[in-house]
Amino acid sequence: MGMGPDALIWDEAIAQWQPLQAWLSVNQTQQPPIRGVGTSEVWHYAIQNEQKGPFELAVIIKMVKSGEIPLTARFWTPGLQQWVGLDLLPQIVEGAGLLRRKNTRVPLVGVVEIKGFPHEQAVTAFSVSEDGVGLQNLTELGAGAKIMIKINSPMFEEILESKAEILVQKDLISSLRFHGLHEKAKNALAKYIKNYKVG
């Protein structure tokens, strides 16, 4: 049985349902993730022009998880024709737990101000958790980029301000993790998420 024009699809990179046609138009033009490489367990990584390795895959995953290898690093293993980023290596992304949700993520209506990066159109927050936020229309800065954000939503008594790191960025959809969110803001988020789930 085929899917109709109103079919929706779940994309874990942005953690929301979206129209199938919109998802296909974005994902069919991109290079698919590389899964069938790395069986030799010989991996190298590069930060800017400095290359390091060889390491076993388990060691690479551990270093990515701990932050010793930044999300902006490039990787190579036998079977790859060139150095690639984490966005093409789900075995590392999944192994390091970068896409796992520790906290419940719920929809959020609001506008986000990005300090230091002007945008032609408003950046919107479509989801939020106690750990991070999902943004739409953020300039493509790439995974690992650190920015300052302000979330202005009618759901909160005051503007939430925090440093944030981009974990995943696909076109103009971005998943960010908060860094240094103050306690009052954390409590406001926890209250909002609890009330949203109850409602």
N, C-alpha and C positions, 0 to 999 in steps of 0.2 A: 504494500500500500504506500503510495507516494505522499509527500508532504505538501500541503496547500500553501498559498501565498502568505497566509497569516501565521505560519509556523514560527515558533520561537526556539532558540538554541541557547544553552548555558555555556558561557566561556569563563573558565576558572581564572584566567589572567585578569579579568575585570570584575569577576564575581557578580554577574547579573545576567538575567535573561535579555536577549535582544532578538530582533527580527532576523530570520534565517537569511534573507536576501542581503541585508546589510552586513552580516557576518561573513557571508561568502565573498562579497565584493572586496572586503579587507583581506581575508585570509587566503584566497586563491592567488593573490599577487605576491605573497611573501614566500620566502624559502622555507621549506618544512624543517622541523626539528630533526637533528641527526641522532638517531638511536643506535644504529648498528656499527658503532666504532668504539674503540677503547678496550677491546677484548684482550689486548696484550698487557693491559694495566700499566703502560708506559705513557705518562702524561707530562706535559710541560705547560707552564703559564708565563705570560709576559705582562709586565706593567710598564706602559710606555715602550721604551726600546730595550728594557732589561728582561732577559729570558732566564727562567729558572726551571730546573728539573734534571733528570726525570723523577717523577713521583708515582706511587700507586694511586689508583682512582680513589680509594678510601681515604688516603692522606689529603688529596686535593679537596674532596668533599668536606673533610674535617676543617681544613684551613679556610674554605669559603664560609662555612657555618660560623667559625669563630671570628671572622672578619679579617683574618691575617691576609687573605687574598681578597682584594676589593671586587665589588660587583662589576667594575669597569674593565677588569683584566681580560685578556684574550687567551685562548687555550689551543693546544695542538696535541694530537695523538696519532699514531700510525692509522691510516685510513682516511685522514682528512687531507684535502689538497691545499688548505690554507688555514691560518689562524682564525678562530671564530670566537664570538662572544657567548655569554651564558644563555642568551635567548635561543640559541640553537642546540643547547646541550641539556635536555630535560633530565638526564641521568644525574647530573650534578645539582641542578635546581631542585629536583625532587628529593635527592639524597640529603641535601643540606636543609630541607624543610623551608625553603624560601617562600613557597606559595601556601603553606599550611596556615590556616586561620586559628590563632590561639584564642581569639575573642570573637564574640558574635558581631557580625557586621549588619547594619540596618540602613535603609535609605535615609538620605538627608537632603533637605532643601536648603540651599545656601549659595553664596558667592564667595570665592576665595581670592584673596589678594596675594600675589607672589612678589616679594620684595626683590628689587633689582632686575626683574625681567618684565619689560612692558609687553602687554598682550593686546591685540586688536579687538578680540572679543572676550567677554567675561569667562573666567575659569570657574566651573561649577563643581561642587562636591556632590556626587550622586550616592555615595555610601560612606559610612563612618563606623569605626569601632574604638575601643579604648586604646588600641595599639596604632591605628593609622586611618588613612582616608583614601577613598577612590576619587580621582579627579577626571574631568572631561575638559578638553581644549587647552591643556597645558602644553606649552612649547616643548618640542622633543629635545630633552637634555640628555637622556640616556640613563640606564640603570646605574646606580651608585652616586648620581649627582645629589648634592645636599643643598637645600634651599630653605628660606624662611617663608612661612605661610601664615595668613590670617584667615580664619573662617568666620564669616558674618552670616548668621542664621537666625531667623525669628524663633527658633527652638531654644536658643540660649539667652541668658540674661545679659551676657557680655560677649565681646569678640574673643574667640579662642586664637591664641598665637603660639607658634611652636616652630622649632627647627624640624625638618623632615628630610628623609632620604628616599629617593626613588628606588623601589624594588623592581618593578616591572613597568615598561613603557612600550605601548603598542599603538602606533599612529598617535592620536591625541587622547588616548585613554591611559591613565597612569595610576599605579598603586604605590602609595607612600607609607613609610613608617615614621611615627612621631619620634623626635629626640628632644628630651628636656621639656615635655609638656608639664606645666606646673600642677600642683595637687588640686587646686580649685577647679581647673579645667578638666582634670581626670574625673573628679567627682561629678561634674556637670554632665560629662559624656556617659558615665556609668548610670546616672539617674535617667537620662534621656533614653538610653538603650533598654533599660529595665522597663520603663513605662511604655516604650514602643512595643516591646515583646508582649506585655500584658494586654495592651490595647489591640 
